[in-house]
């Protein structure tokens, strides 16, 4: 597989990646950040997978069941055809509670003829560090780690268990099912139960996406992005993870491999306005609750990222036994970036809290508790905004006065001042606005560089940086300001290569970046649109959308030459930025049907 040609399924507790040939190559149980039970994605020989093997006579096609997170893989040849429907159950019960068990259901429908196939069922526990043994029980196959007997996996099926475990070829004579579960089932599992779960799950996703805004163009792609983002919201806490995977490299053979199964405040906070605007207040409100629970203490440290349950320590480890995706070693779990100083983090937090006051104000005691958090964060920002940090790009060995970090410090105090206005706390509003004005003046004085006619990456250099495209997005500068217009054009001139954007071109901890950060392309599209270069923005957008994979998903990065997807996948940030860009053009066309110049 030369590209990340995977579909994803999930149920807001965990998720799986399924190849375009129908192989489950990545699946963690019971949660997003749990150890994997299938990880062929990270080691083709050792990782283990769950696949259906057919002869070369078969053609295999894959798509989503429309407007759902159910993946459909169709196998067809002269001897017959069958369809595999992969999903993780998610629906509301009669008691109005969510049912979202840590399991995958594979519903195999016979379409015609007598297709022949074999099942490859090869789980490997704990990121393939533990071999397993299989036990055939009365109604299931129990798989147990040979090292830790508490690591168990259960497989239910209406097919012969020996045939499954031996990988024997058989003729499909009717519908079949496989249910792969972290827990033992307490009710009989048969085709009727599988069909019921399938229909309930399908109805859930159809109802959920039906609440979304509808568009005249790109509507299907927008819905697919929303469905993927929803998958990445952790039901048990409200956290939103950055991606479903770990250690997919930014460039093949390089060591820029990170674990993204955590909640970055930056990425998640940018989703709030988009989700609310698109009609999904519940997802946004639950994330606000996650943030509120994180900030109840008056700790002076604001991390850039947290675990999906609010964990603060995310120790980074290397798994030496895995070769990595396409042999891009090392494979990491955990992420040491949680310890970094990033002065932009309070800006995202207060932007989220501002949206809380706009959209989700709670009871009086909750509002007062949030006000305490606002005051505390603002006090810390005033103390630290002038200090160097590691930047939005998480440089591990470089600390400078990064311009975008200063911009986000301004955002923090600007939002704090606005919140104070909403609550009629005029003294605080005036004090914070005055400090915000001081930050803005500092950026204009030290961040603008006449010799390059652009804002620079840091006060100490004259490098270009795509994060500066967001200055207008956050309201720091007007889109018509000559300095912003020149900055957009200078960044495009210097960081656009072969139709795709660099984050920056300066050398970092691992050398000069060699891939395009997906979200930067959508930032450039939005920036071009904002400064009036709408046709150029449209052309760039229509080019970028062709680089999505076969089912419309985006990863963290693109390869400049081949345009293949790279980096962790799918990337929530990329899909959010896609939605923000797509709605610009779709709404414009929609309105033009009714408003003539």
Buried (B, 14 or more C-beta within 10 A) or exposed (E): EEBBBBBBBBBBBBBBBBBBBBBBBBBBBBBBBBBBBBBBBBBBEBBBBBBBBBEEEBEBEBBBBBBBBBBBBBBBBEBBBBBBBBBBBBBBEEEEEEBBBBBBBBBBBBEEBEBBBBBBBBBBBBBBBBEBEBEEEEEBBBBBBEEEEEBBBBBBBBBEBEBBBEEEEBEBEEBBBBBBBBEEBEEEBEEEBBBEBBEBBBEBBEEBBEEBBEBBBBBEBBBBBBBBBBBBBBBEBBBBBBBBBBBBBBBBEBBBBBBBBBBBBBBBBBBBBBBBBBBBBBBBBBBBBBBBBBBEEEEEEBBBBBBBBBBEEBEBEBBEEBBBBBEBBBBBBBBBBBBBBBBBBBBBBBBBBBBBBBBBEBEEEBBEBBBEBBBBBBBBBBEBBEEBBBBBBBBEEBBBBBBBBBBBBBBBBBBBBBBBBBBEBEEBBEBBBEBBBBBBEBBEEBBBBEEBEBBBBBBEBEBBBBBBBBBBBBEBBEBEBEBBBBBBBBBBEBBBEEBBBBBBBBEBEEEEBBBBBBBBBBBBBBBBBBBEBBEBBBBBBEBBBEBBBBBBBBBBBBBBEEBBBBBBBBBBBBBBBBBBBBBBBBBBEBEEEEEEE
